[in-house]
Amino acid sequence: MFRTPDRLYRVLAIAEAITWTILISAIIARAAGAPGIVVTIGGGIHGFVFLAYGATAILVALNQRWHVGVAVLAVASAIVPYATIPMEIWLQRTGRLAGAWRREQTDDPSDARWYDRLMRWFLLRPFVLVLLLVVAIVALYVVLLLAGPPGGK
């Protein structure tokens, strides 16, 4: 399913936008008299997908050798509702999502960097990579839940 970076990025960009809809709908529902738990549930779903999108954007940025500014913009696009969709379109149109996963070293000097070697190791073991990402996202999610909701109560 995610044989190329652009497919993975697209799925998470769309999922992030969908969870914005869930969260905004929950906020409207609460304002219309629904119990506050709807925002808790919608916010939880959105928060988890937000973190997953951020991790995906970083992974794809490393694989595609984006400049730091492009990577920061990709991650930051998740802060603005629905901005991940135009971001994905822009990345696609500018060729920043073109290409395959970099599983093998090339003559490019960038391939000799320690994090490129580490990324290739994980890309050759996708189940380990997915497990590591899920554990990291869940751990960060739990820490953020313990810290409290954005803006406090």
N, C-alpha and C positions, 0 to 999 in steps of 0.2 A: 504494500500500500504506500509506503513512504520510501520508495526506491531512489527518489531524488529530493534534494533539499527544498525545491520549490513546492512540491506536493505537501511536505510536512508543514512548511511555513504557511501555505494557503489554508490548510485545514485548521491550524491553530488561530490564524487571523480571523477566519470566519467564526470559529467557536467563541473567540473573545468578543466579537461583535454581538453574537447571539446572547451571550451572558449579560451584556450591557442591556439588552432588551428585557431579559428576565429581571434584572435589578431595577431598572426604571419602572417596569410594570408593577413590581412589588412595592416600590415607594408610592406610586400612584394609588395602588390598592389600599395601602395603609392609610393614606390621606382620605380615602373614601370610606374608611371604617373597618377595613379588614384587620385582623389581629397583627400585632407587630412581628410575630414569628415569620410572616411571609418575607419581610425584609431580611431577617436573619438567615433564612434559607436561601433566598435569592443572592444575598451578599456573600454567603459562604460558597455557593457555586461559582459566582463571578470571581471571587478572590482566588479560588483554586485554579481556575482556567487562566486568570491574569498571570499568576506565577508560572504556569505551564507555558504560556505564550512567551513570557520573558526569557525563560530557559531556552525555548526553541529559537527565539530571535538571536540569542547569544551563540548557540551552537551553529546556526546557519551562518551568522556573521563570521565566525572563525573559519568555517569550512569554505566560505566564498571569499575570504580575505577582504572583507569590507573595511573601509577606514573607520576609525573609532567614532567619528561623527555620525556616520550612517548607522552604525550599530546602536548608538545612543538614541538616535531618532526613531529607529525601529522599536526599541523597547519603550521609549516614551510615548509612542503612538497609542499604546494601550491605556494611557491615562485619560485621553480624550475619547468620549463615546464614539464608537464606530470608526475611529481614525485608522484602525488596523487594516481596513478594507482598502482605502485609497493608498495607504502605505504599501500594501502588497502589490497593488496595480502599478505603482510607481517603480518599485523594485523590479517587477517583471518587465516593464517597458524599457527600463534602463539596462537590462541584461544582468542585473546583480543577483538574480536567482537562477541564472542559466548554469548548467553544468551538473556534474554528478557529485556524489560524496567522494571526498579525497581519501581513498583507502590505501593508496600506494604512494611512496615517495617519488618525487620527480627531481629534475636537475635544478629546479627553482630553489634558491637559497632559503626562502621562507619555509620550505619543507623540513629544514634541519632544526628549526626551533623546538624547544622542549615541549611546548603545548601542542604543536602540530604532530609531533610523534605520539604524544599521549592521546590526542584526538583520533589519530589513525588506529591506534591500539583499540580504542573503544568502538570505533566504527566497524572494525573487523569482528567485534563481539557485540552485536546490537542488543542482545538480551541483557548483557551486563550494563550497557549504556542506559537502556530504558529503566532497568532496576535502580541504578544509581540516581538517575534523574527523578524518578518517582519518590525515592527515599528522601532526596534533598528537598524536593518541592513539599512533600508532606511535613518534613521537619520544620522548614521555614513557615509553612502554613500554621502549624501548631504553635510555634513561637509567636507569630503574629496574633493568633487567637488569644494566647495568654496575655499579650500586651494590651489587648482591648481593641474595640472597633476604631476605625479611622475617625478622628475628631472627638474621641471620648464618648461617654454616655450622656 
